[in-house]
Amino acid sequence: MSAEGVSALLVSYGRDLQAAGAAQDGESFTGRPEADDLLRQDPNALLLGILFTQGVPAERAWAGPWELRERLGHLDLARLASEPEAVRDAFQQPPMLHRFKNTLPAWVSDAAARLLDEYGGDASRIWPTGAHVLEVTERLCSFAGIGRKKSVMAVQILTRHFGVALEGLECGQVAYDVQVRRVFLRSGLVESDTPEAIEAAATLACPDSPGTLDLAAWLIGRQTCRPREPKCEECRLGGPCARRIWLTPHGVG
């Protein structure tokens, strides 16, 4: 059992995902070409997708902007901002578009208004080429519904999958996500489940780009280091892992 060995394997996996430009596990966010195309072609839809990534499976979250457009017939920012009732009704049509049926519509309308007021209706101006990672993270965090966890994840997606050239990758981080936390705890990379401990461990493991570990740890947590009945023999972290499978991130049943 070795934290250094775990770190090396996690960094290697992260760099492989980075080189492949992985969305999640491969090229797709949603498993639906039309929904993936919208995210790639429309920065505003990508920003809305970030809002959706809470409380629902990742594939469903990222498909949210496409589903919303199908229900409304548009993703026009002016209408999203000025017609909050219509947005809410679209969310609440059966089947429900998101489990947070009241909160998400409000976030969408608020984001649309902010994009118009502060970014000329173009979300890509939030993350222009050459901007610093910390600056982009702060800009994203200013949107209702996007906290540090989502903004850190978004920065990694922008650089890894969309090829946005940002400065200061050494200041990037892993998201404080339940999957990531479980992997860091069980593998022995951290002794305490706090954002500070996990960020410090990621920086120690990959000082030039700590965020490289984000998707790697998330996928391991989702696929093999499961909450119940983890598949240790199939896990990429293999022999070095401490296999403390009894540990669970605090606040998680």
C-alpha positions in Angstrom: 0.0 0.0 0.0 1.5 3.3 -1.1 0.1 6.8 -1.5 2.9 7.6 -3.9 1.9 4.5 -6.0 -1.8 5.6 -6.0 -0.8 9.1 -7.0 1.3 7.8 -9.9 -1.5 5.7 -11.3 -4.1 8.4 -10.9 -1.8 11.0 -12.6 -1.1 8.6 -15.5 -4.9 7.9 -16.0 -5.6 11.6 -15.8 -3.0 12.4 -18.4 -4.4 9.7 -20.7 -7.9 11.3 -20.4 -6.4 14.7 -21.0 -4.6 13.5 -24.1 -7.8 11.9 -25.4 -9.8 15.1 -24.8 -12.3 13.0 -22.9 -15.7 14.4 -22.2 -16.5 11.9 -19.5 -15.6 8.3 -20.2 -14.9 8.9 -23.9 -16.1 11.6 -26.3 -19.7 11.9 -25.2 -21.3 13.8 -22.3 -24.8 12.4 -22.8 -24.7 9.4 -25.1 -26.9 11.4 -27.4 -25.2 12.9 -30.5 -27.7 15.8 -30.8 -27.3 16.8 -27.2 -23.5 16.5 -27.3 -23.4 18.6 -30.5 -25.4 21.4 -28.8 -22.9 21.6 -26.0 -20.0 21.8 -28.4 -21.5 24.3 -30.8 -23.2 26.7 -28.3 -21.2 28.0 -25.3 -24.4 29.3 -23.8 -25.8 25.8 -23.8 -22.6 24.6 -22.1 -23.0 27.1 -19.4 -26.6 26.0 -18.8 -25.3 22.4 -18.7 -23.0 23.3 -15.9 -26.1 24.6 -13.9 -27.8 21.2 -14.5 -24.9 19.2 -13.0 -26.4 18.7 -9.5 -28.5 16.0 -8.0 -29.0 14.0 -11.2 -26.8 11.5 -13.2 -24.2 13.3 -15.3 -25.6 12.1 -18.6 -29.1 13.5 -17.8 -27.6 16.8 -16.5 -25.6 17.5 -19.7 -28.6 16.6 -21.9 -30.6 19.2 -20.0 -30.0 22.2 -22.3 -31.0 20.2 -25.4 -34.1 18.9 -23.6 -35.0 22.4 -22.5 -34.6 23.7 -26.1 -36.9 20.9 -27.3 -39.6 21.9 -24.9 -39.3 25.7 -25.4 -38.5 25.7 -29.0 -35.5 27.9 -28.4 -32.6 28.9 -26.1 -32.9 32.6 -26.8 -31.3 34.4 -23.9 -33.6 37.4 -23.9 -36.6 35.1 -23.7 -35.1 32.8 -21.1 -34.5 35.9 -19.0 -37.8 37.7 -19.5 -40.1 34.6 -19.5 -39.3 32.8 -16.3 -42.8 31.3 -16.0 -42.4 29.7 -19.4 -39.0 28.3 -18.4 -40.4 26.9 -15.2 -43.3 25.3 -17.0 -40.9 23.7 -19.4 -39.0 22.2 -16.5 -42.2 20.9 -14.8 -43.7 19.2 -17.8 -43.8 15.5 -17.3 -41.4 13.9 -17.2 -39.8 16.4 -14.9 -36.7 17.9 -16.6 -34.7 18.1 -13.3 -35.3 17.1 -9.7 -34.9 20.7 -8.6 -38.0 21.8 -10.5 -38.1 25.3 -9.1 -34.5 26.1 -8.4 -33.1 25.2 -11.8 -35.5 27.3 -13.8 -34.6 30.4 -11.7 -30.9 29.7 -12.2 -31.4 29.4 -16.0 -33.3 32.7 -16.2 -30.7 34.4 -14.0 -27.8 33.1 -16.0 -29.4 34.3 -19.3 -29.8 37.8 -17.9 -26.3 37.8 -16.6 -24.9 36.6 -20.0 -26.7 39.4 -21.7 -25.8 42.1 -19.2 -22.1 41.2 -18.6 -20.9 39.1 -21.5 -22.7 40.4 -24.6 -24.8 37.2 -24.8 -21.8 35.0 -25.3 -20.7 32.6 -22.6 -17.3 32.0 -24.3 -16.3 35.5 -23.1 -16.3 34.0 -19.6 -13.3 31.8 -20.6 -11.4 33.6 -23.4 -8.1 32.1 -24.5 -5.3 33.2 -22.2 -7.5 33.9 -19.2 -6.2 32.6 -15.9 -7.8 29.6 -14.3 -8.6 31.4 -11.1 -10.2 34.3 -13.0 -12.4 31.9 -15.0 -13.3 30.0 -11.8 -14.3 33.3 -10.1 -16.4 34.4 -13.0 -18.3 31.1 -13.1 -18.8 31.2 -9.3 -20.6 34.6 -9.7 -23.6 32.8 -11.4 -26.4 31.7 -9.2 -26.2 27.9 -9.0 -22.5 27.6 -9.7 -20.3 27.2 -6.7 -16.7 26.2 -6.4 -17.4 22.5 -7.1 -19.1 23.1 -10.4 -16.7 25.9 -11.5 -13.6 23.7 -10.8 -15.2 20.9 -12.8 -16.1 23.3 -15.6 -12.6 24.6 -15.9 -11.2 21.1 -16.3 -13.8 20.3 -19.0 -13.0 23.5 -20.8 -9.2 22.8 -21.0 -9.4 19.0 -21.4 -12.3 18.5 -23.8 -12.8 21.9 -25.5 -9.2 22.8 -25.8 -9.5 26.2 -24.2 -6.0 27.5 -23.5 -6.1 28.9 -20.0 -3.1 30.1 -18.0 -2.3 29.0 -14.5 -3.2 25.3 -14.7 -1.1 24.7 -11.6 -3.8 26.7 -9.8 -6.6 24.3 -11.0 -8.1 21.7 -8.7 -10.2 18.6 -8.4 -13.9 19.2 -7.6 -15.0 18.3 -4.1 -17.4 15.7 -5.6 -18.6 12.6 -3.7 -16.9 10.3 -6.2 -13.6 12.0 -5.9 -13.8 12.3 -2.2 -14.5 8.5 -1.8 -11.5 7.6 -4.0 -9.1 9.9 -2.1 -10.3 8.6 1.2 -10.3 4.9 0.5 -7.0 4.9 -1.4 -5.1 6.6 1.4 -4.4 9.9 -0.4 -6.1 11.8 2.4 -6.9 11.1 6.1 -9.8 13.7 6.4 -12.7 14.5 4.1 -12.2 18.2 3.7 -11.8 20.4 0.6 -8.4 21.6 1.9 -7.1 18.0 2.4 -8.2 16.8 -1.0 -6.9 19.9 -2.8 -3.5 19.6 -1.0 -3.3 15.9 -2.0 -4.1 16.7 -5.6 -1.5 19.4 -5.7 1.1 17.1 -4.1 0.4 14.4 -6.6 0.4 16.6 -9.7 1.8 20.1 -8.9 1.8 21.3 -12.5 -1.9 20.6 -13.0 -3.8 19.2 -10.0 -7.0 19.3 -12.0 -5.7 16.5 -14.2 -6.8 14.1 -11.4 -10.4 15.3 -11.4 -12.0 13.2 -14.1 -9.7 10.2 -13.4 -10.9 10.1 -9.7 -14.5 10.7 -10.7 -14.6 7.8 -13.1 -12.9 5.4 -10.7 -15.4 6.4 -8.1 -18.3 5.9 -10.4 -17.1 2.7 -12.1 -15.2 0.6 -9.5 -14.8 2.4 -6.2 -18.5 2.3 -5.6 -20.2 3.1 -2.3 -21.3 -0.5 -1.9 -19.6 -3.6 -3.3 -16.6 -1.8 -4.8 -14.8 -3.7 -7.6 -11.3 -3.5 -6.1 -9.9 -6.2 -8.4 -10.9 -4.3 -11.5 -9.8 -0.9 -10.2 -7.1 1.0 -12.0 -5.5 1.9 -8.7 -4.8 -1.8 -8.1 -2.1 -2.9 -5.6 -1.0 0.5 -4.2 -4.5 1.3 -3.0 -5.1 1.1 0.8 -8.6 -0.3 0.1 -10.2 1.3 3.1 -13.6 0.4 1.7 -15.4 1.0 4.9 -14.8 4.8 4.6 -17.6 7.0 3.3 -17.5 10.8 2.7 -19.1 12.6 5.5 -22.7 13.7 4.9 -23.3 10.7 2.6 -25.4 7.7 3.6 
